[in-house]
Amino acid sequence: MENEFNERMSNSSDKELFDILNNKERYQEIAFNSAINELNKRGFFEETAPALKEYEENKRNEKLEFERQQSLPELYSQKSIVISSTFFTAICGAIMMAYNFRKLGNKEKSNSVLIFGFIYALSIMFLISLTDVNMIRLILQIGALIGGFVLILKFEKFYPTDLEHRNKPIWKILIYAFLILLSSIAISIYIYTKINR
């Protein structure tokens, strides 16, 4: 491929080569390098030197920024905590938020959010099972659905104010939550069929 680009650049006019030089973001790296080499062959060293220096500096800055990003903690985002809590109760969101706090070195808040999330979710489920009044059940079910928002409102203030992080993918925890949900349903069906025989 490099030979192909070199041949193409050797057949290009000075104007076309300088167009690549001045609009490098529109071209592949190999095309830019081939254009630089061809212009140097034609004696345009003074014109290519600043562009090459700027290009190398940009590459160096990109590498440094990538390394900085990689050094940031990988945490679950607020959005993923809310979504997971909506589908799998506040327990799932609490586990994710506890992971965040533990990753940030705050074990005390990690334990607090876990305890709160479990008590919140189990209390609502217990209250739903106690009442037959549809309006109360509806209010409690809404309370269950917004468990993630409650977690965020209660515990987000304990995150560092200048917190920078990478978003941790949620697919793994969603798979675990889904498997636990399926297991719970299967156990419930099994118990129900045993009782009603």
C-alpha positions as CSV (number, residue, x, y, z in Angstrom):
1,M,0.0,0.0,0.0
2,E,2.9,2.4,0.8
3,N,4.3,1.8,-2.7
4,E,0.9,2.6,-4.2
5,F,0.8,5.9,-2.3
6,N,4.4,6.8,-3.2
7,E,3.6,6.2,-6.9
8,R,0.4,8.2,-6.7
9,M,2.2,11.1,-5.0
10,S,5.1,11.1,-7.6
11,N,2.4,11.6,-10.3
12,S,0.7,14.5,-8.3
13,S,1.3,18.2,-8.9
14,D,3.0,20.4,-6.4
15,K,-0.4,22.0,-5.8
16,E,-2.1,18.7,-5.0
17,L,0.7,17.7,-2.7
18,F,0.5,21.0,-0.8
19,D,-3.3,20.5,-0.5
20,I,-2.6,17.2,1.4
21,L,0.0,19.0,3.5
22,N,-2.4,21.8,4.4
23,N,-5.5,19.6,5.0
24,K,-3.8,16.6,6.6
25,E,-6.9,15.9,8.8
26,R,-8.8,14.8,5.6
27,Y,-6.1,12.3,4.6
28,Q,-4.7,9.0,6.0
29,E,-1.4,9.2,7.8
30,I,0.3,7.2,5.0
31,A,-0.9,9.6,2.4
32,F,0.3,12.6,4.4
33,N,3.8,11.0,4.9
34,S,4.0,10.1,1.2
35,A,3.2,13.7,0.3
36,I,5.8,15.0,2.7
37,N,8.4,12.6,1.2
38,E,7.6,13.6,-2.4
39,L,7.7,17.3,-1.6
40,N,11.1,16.8,0.1
41,K,12.3,15.0,-3.0
42,R,11.3,18.1,-5.0
43,G,13.3,20.3,-2.7
44,F,10.5,21.9,-0.6
45,F,12.2,21.2,2.8
46,E,11.5,24.6,4.2
47,E,7.8,24.3,3.4
48,T,7.4,20.8,4.8
49,A,9.4,21.2,8.0
50,P,6.8,23.3,10.0
51,A,3.9,21.0,8.8
52,L,5.9,17.9,9.8
53,K,6.8,19.4,13.2
54,E,3.2,20.4,13.9
55,Y,2.0,16.9,12.8
56,E,4.5,15.1,15.1
57,E,3.6,17.4,18.0
58,N,-0.1,16.6,17.5
59,K,0.6,12.9,17.4
60,R,2.6,13.3,20.7
61,N,-0.2,15.2,22.3
62,E,-2.7,12.6,21.2
63,K,-0.6,9.9,22.7
64,L,-0.3,11.8,26.0
65,E,-4.0,12.4,26.1
66,F,-4.7,8.8,25.4
67,E,-2.3,7.7,28.2
68,R,-4.0,10.3,30.6
69,Q,-7.5,8.9,29.7
70,Q,-6.3,5.4,30.3
71,S,-5.0,6.3,33.8
72,L,-8.5,7.6,34.8
73,P,-10.6,5.3,37.0
74,E,-13.2,3.3,35.1
75,L,-16.6,3.9,36.7
76,Y,-20.3,3.2,36.0
77,S,-22.0,6.4,34.8
78,Q,-25.1,7.9,36.4
79,K,-27.2,6.9,33.3
80,S,-26.2,3.2,33.5
81,I,-26.9,3.2,37.3
82,V,-30.4,4.7,36.7
83,I,-31.2,2.3,33.8
84,S,-30.0,-0.8,35.7
85,S,-32.0,0.2,38.8
86,T,-35.1,0.7,36.7
87,F,-35.0,-2.8,35.2
88,F,-33.3,-4.7,38.1
89,T,-34.3,-2.7,41.2
90,A,-32.1,-0.4,43.3
91,I,-30.0,-3.3,44.4
92,C,-28.3,-3.5,41.0
93,G,-27.8,0.3,41.0
94,A,-26.4,0.1,44.6
95,I,-23.9,-2.6,43.6
96,M,-22.7,-0.4,40.7
97,M,-22.4,2.7,42.8
98,A,-20.7,0.7,45.6
99,Y,-18.2,-0.4,43.0
100,N,-17.6,3.2,42.0
101,F,-16.9,4.3,45.6
102,R,-14.6,1.3,46.2
103,K,-12.7,2.2,43.0
104,L,-12.3,5.7,44.4
105,G,-11.0,4.4,47.7
106,N,-14.1,5.2,49.8
107,K,-15.0,1.9,51.4
108,E,-17.3,3.5,54.0
109,K,-19.6,5.0,51.3
110,S,-19.3,1.8,49.3
111,N,-20.8,-0.1,52.3
112,S,-23.4,2.6,53.0
113,V,-24.8,2.7,49.4
114,L,-25.0,-1.1,49.4
115,I,-27.0,-1.2,52.7
116,F,-29.2,1.7,51.6
117,G,-29.9,0.1,48.1
118,F,-30.8,-3.3,49.6
119,I,-33.1,-1.8,52.3
120,Y,-34.7,0.5,49.8
121,A,-35.5,-2.2,47.3
122,L,-36.5,-4.9,49.8
123,S,-38.7,-2.4,51.8
124,I,-40.6,-1.4,48.7
125,M,-41.1,-5.0,47.6
126,F,-42.3,-5.9,51.1
127,L,-44.8,-3.0,51.2
128,I,-46.1,-3.9,47.7
129,S,-46.8,-7.5,48.9
130,L,-48.7,-6.1,51.9
131,T,-51.2,-3.9,50.1
132,D,-54.1,-4.7,47.8
133,V,-54.9,-1.0,47.1
134,N,-54.1,-0.4,43.5
135,M,-53.2,3.3,44.0
136,I,-50.7,2.5,46.8
137,R,-49.2,-0.4,44.8
138,L,-48.8,2.0,41.8
139,I,-47.0,4.6,43.9
140,L,-44.7,2.0,45.4
141,Q,-44.0,0.5,42.0
142,I,-43.0,4.0,40.8
143,G,-40.8,4.3,43.9
144,A,-39.1,1.0,42.9
145,L,-38.6,2.3,39.3
146,I,-36.9,5.5,40.4
147,G,-34.6,3.8,42.9
148,G,-31.6,4.7,40.7
149,F,-32.5,8.4,40.9
150,V,-32.8,8.1,44.7
151,L,-29.3,6.6,44.9
152,I,-27.8,9.3,42.7
153,L,-29.5,12.1,44.7
154,K,-28.5,10.7,48.0
155,F,-24.9,9.6,47.3
156,E,-23.6,11.6,44.2
157,K,-22.5,14.5,46.5
158,F,-19.9,12.1,48.0
159,Y,-18.1,11.8,44.7
160,P,-15.0,14.1,44.3
161,T,-16.1,17.4,42.8
162,D,-13.3,17.4,40.2
163,L,-13.9,13.7,39.3
164,E,-12.8,12.7,35.8
165,H,-13.4,9.1,34.7
166,R,-13.9,6.6,31.9
167,N,-17.3,5.0,31.6
168,K,-17.3,1.3,32.6
169,P,-19.3,-0.9,30.2
170,I,-22.4,-2.3,31.8
171,W,-23.0,-5.4,29.7
172,K,-21.3,-7.7,32.3
173,I,-23.4,-6.6,35.2
174,L,-26.6,-6.6,33.1
175,I,-25.9,-10.3,32.2
176,Y,-25.4,-11.1,35.9
177,A,-28.6,-9.2,36.9
178,F,-30.5,-10.9,34.1
179,L,-29.3,-14.4,35.2
180,I,-30.2,-13.6,38.8
181,L,-33.7,-12.4,37.7
182,L,-34.2,-15.6,35.7
183,S,-33.1,-17.8,38.6
184,S,-35.4,-15.9,40.9
185,I,-38.4,-16.4,38.6
186,A,-37.5,-20.1,38.1
187,I,-37.3,-20.6,41.9
188,S,-40.6,-18.8,42.5
189,I,-42.3,-20.9,39.8
190,Y,-40.9,-24.1,41.4
191,I,-42.0,-23.1,44.9
192,Y,-45.5,-22.1,43.6
193,T,-46.0,-25.4,41.8
194,K,-44.8,-27.4,44.9
195,I,-47.2,-25.5,47.2
196,N,-50.2,-25.8,44.8
197,R,-49.9,-29.6,44.1
